[in-house]
């Protein structure tokens, strides 16, 4: 079943010193950072001692994969355009704002307070979605194929005979733990770039999931939105202007890691309060 696929730890041979860390996937262990959301990968980079990933190995985390696009924009104009175009979401945005001084508050109309509890209702454009589309066979097939392809990408990471954990071993751990944190899946067939209705559907789904992850407020949780008919480059641009930058404007960019993936289908991965990998291997109590 899809649930068994999701919970199954990735299988791969590791170098001797990293095998204990690989065995600790999905288990509570060691040192935590408080779940700020953006894990401190700089420490992990230092452990690599300058080692590089093998050519062809894809990285779905880190600045190159999850930072906003490196383009110059007029931030004030971008904020005005975003919040004006999505006025119906203003109560949700305001409830997510971390303080009255975050940049977004200058563009959110009304006198309501920031940080109010997130609520879902029949009249709100954001909705509380089911975690897994178990009643939709086609959607479940897309989810299964996503998980199969994610697993394949992990086991294809090269293995060396080094006595120390190398860049590939650490990359396997970083990618694998992200896959295991995903507990929510949504499939949006027929959603394409350049279509207004598709944009609205994708926007509402993304912010509904962000709202649910914030409402639950649990560390190491995540959601994937699978878009079989979307272009991956257009999806990256959508994420940049409609998710990543607005999260920063609301003051919660540090709570989320957002990335575009191509695992069988183009997808958006939302990770909430992702904690660092432990400095010490997992020890069974």
N, C-alpha and C positions, 0 to 999 in steps of 0.2 A: 504494500500500500504506500501511498504518498507519505503518510505519517511515519512509516517505518523507514522510508528513504531519507526523510528529513533528519531523523534522529540517529541514523547510522553514521558513526564517525568515519572519516575518510581513511582508506587503507593505503599505506605507502611505506616502503622501507625507508628508514632514516639512518643517518650516520649514528654511531654508537652513543655519542654524548647528547644527541637530540632526541633519542628514542623515548626517554622519560617524559619529555615535554609533549611529544606526539601522543603518548598514552594518556596525557592529562586533558585532552580535548573535552570540553563540555563539563568539566568537573570543577568544583570550587577549590581554589588553591591560592595560597601565598598572599602576596602583597597586592593590595588594591589601590587605585588612585582616587577613588571617590566617584567614579563614573561621570566624568565631565562630558563625555560624548566623543571628543576628539582625543583618541588615545595618543600617548606621547611616543610616536614612532621614532623620534630622534634617538631615544635610548636604544631601540632595537637596531637602528642604523649603525650606532657605534659598535654594537656587538659584531657586526659583520666585518669590521676591520678593513673597510675598503673593498670587500669582495663584491662582485657584480653578479646579477642574475644571468643565467644562460640566455643567449639570444633566442628570441621567440617566446619567452615566458611572459605571460601577460600579468600585469599588476593592476588590481582593481581598488587599491587603497593608496594612501599617500597623496601628496599635493598634486602630482601630475595627473592622478586619476579622479580626484574628488574636489579639487579647488575650483572656484569659479573660472570661467574662461579668461585667458589673459588678453582681455580687450579693454580699451579705454572707453568708459561711458560717463555721461553726465549723471552723477548719482542722484542729484536732486530731481532732475527730469525723469529718471528711471523710476524713482520712488513715487513721484506724482502720477506717472502713467500706470504703474502697477496698482496702486491703491484706488485710483479713480476707476480703472477698468474692472475692479473686483470689489465694488462697494458692498455688495451683499454679504461678503465674507468679513466685513469690518468687525463685527462683534467677536468672531473667532480670533482674528488677528490681535484684537485688543486684549482678549483673555490670555493670549500667549505671551504678550509683551512682558518683559521681566521688570520694567520700571517705567515711570512716567517720562524718563529722559532718553529712552532709546529713540533712534532716528525715526522709526515708523510712527510714533505718536504724534508727530507734527502733521501727519497726513490722514489720521483716523478721526473722522468727525464724531461729534457727540460728547456728552459729559460723563459717560460711564467710566468706571474705574478700570485700570489695567489689572491683569492677573486674576480676574474673576474665574470661578470654576467653569471648565469646559462642559457645555451641555449639548445634547443632540435632540432635535425635535422634528416633527413632520413638516415644519415650515422653514427649516434651515437648509441651505444648499449643501452643507456637509452632512454626511450620514454615518451612522455606526454600522460598518460593514461586517459581515461574517469573516472570521479569520481564514477559513479555507472554503472554497466553492464546492463543497462535497456533493451538492445536488445538480451539478453541471458536468456531465461526462466529458464534453469537449474541453472545458476549462481545466479539468483534472488531468487530461492528457497533456496539455501544455505545461502544467505544473510538473508532472512526472518527467517530461522531456527536459525541462529546465534543470531539475535535480540531477538527472543522468548526465547532462552536459557539464554541470558544475563539478560533479564527481570526477568525470573524465579529465577535466582541466587540472584537477588536483593530482591525480595519479600519474599524469604525464609530466609533472615537474621532475626534472632529472635528479638522480641520486648519485652521490659520489661516495668513495670509500674513506673519506676524510675522518680522522678521529675527533674533529671538532665540528660543531654545527656550522654549516656554511650558509651562504645567502639563500640557496635553494631550500634548505631545511627550514630556515626562518620564514621564508616566503610561504612555504607549505602551511606552516602553523598559522600565519596571519590570514591567509585565504581560507583555510579550513575552519577557523574559529568564527569567521564572519558567516560562512555558510550555515554553521550550526546555530547561530543566533536568530536566524530567520524563522519566525513562527506564524507569519501571516502572508497569504498569497492572493493576488488578484490578477485576473486575466481580462484584457480589454481588446478583443478582436475587432477588426474594422476601424480602429482608431488610427488615423493617419495625419501626417503633417500637412498643413495648409488648409485644413477643414475646420471651420469655426465650431461646429458641433463636437468634433473630435477633441479640439482644444478644451472646450468646456468640460467634457467628460473626464479627460485626463487630469485637468486642474482640480476638479472636485474630488476625484479619487485620491490624488496625492495629498491634498490638504485634509481630507477625511481621515486618512491613515496617520498623518502627522498629528492630528487632533487626538486620535485614539491612543497613539503611543505616549503623547504628553499626558492625557487623562490618566492612563494606567500608571505612568511615571515609574516604570521599572527599568533597572539597569540591564544591559545586554539583551535588548529586544530588537526585533526588526521585521520589516515588511518588504515584499517584492511585488512590483507591479509589472506584469508581463504584457508586452505589446507586439503580437506576432506580425502586424502589418505596418509597423512604424519604421522609419529610417533612423539608424543609430546616430548619425551626425545631427539630424534635426532634433533628436531626443536630447542630446547633450546641450544644445542651445536652449531647449525648453527648460531643462533642469537649471541652467545657469540663471535665467531671468525670472523664473517662476517659482523656484524652490530655494536654491542656495543663497542668492543675494537677499531675498526677503527674510529668510531665517536669520541672517546677520542683522538686518534692519530691525527685527523684533527682539534682538538680544539673545537668541537661542541657537545661534549657529554652532556654538561649542557643544551643544547637546546632541547634534546629529552628524552622522557621516552619510553623505548622499553620493551615489555613484551610478553611472550608466554602465550596463553590462550587455554582452551579447552571448547569452547561454541558450543555444538553440534559437531563441527569439530575443530581440532587443528588450531590455528590462531596466527598471529603476529600482535600486536597492536603497532602502531607508534604514539606517541603524541608529538606535537611540541609546545614549549613555553607554557606549561601548567602552569597556574597561581594558586596561593594559593586560598583556600576557604576564603571568607571574614570573618573578625573577628566579624562583626556585621551582624545581620539578614538583608535580603533584605527589603527595604522600598519602597513601590510603590510611585512614584512621583505624 
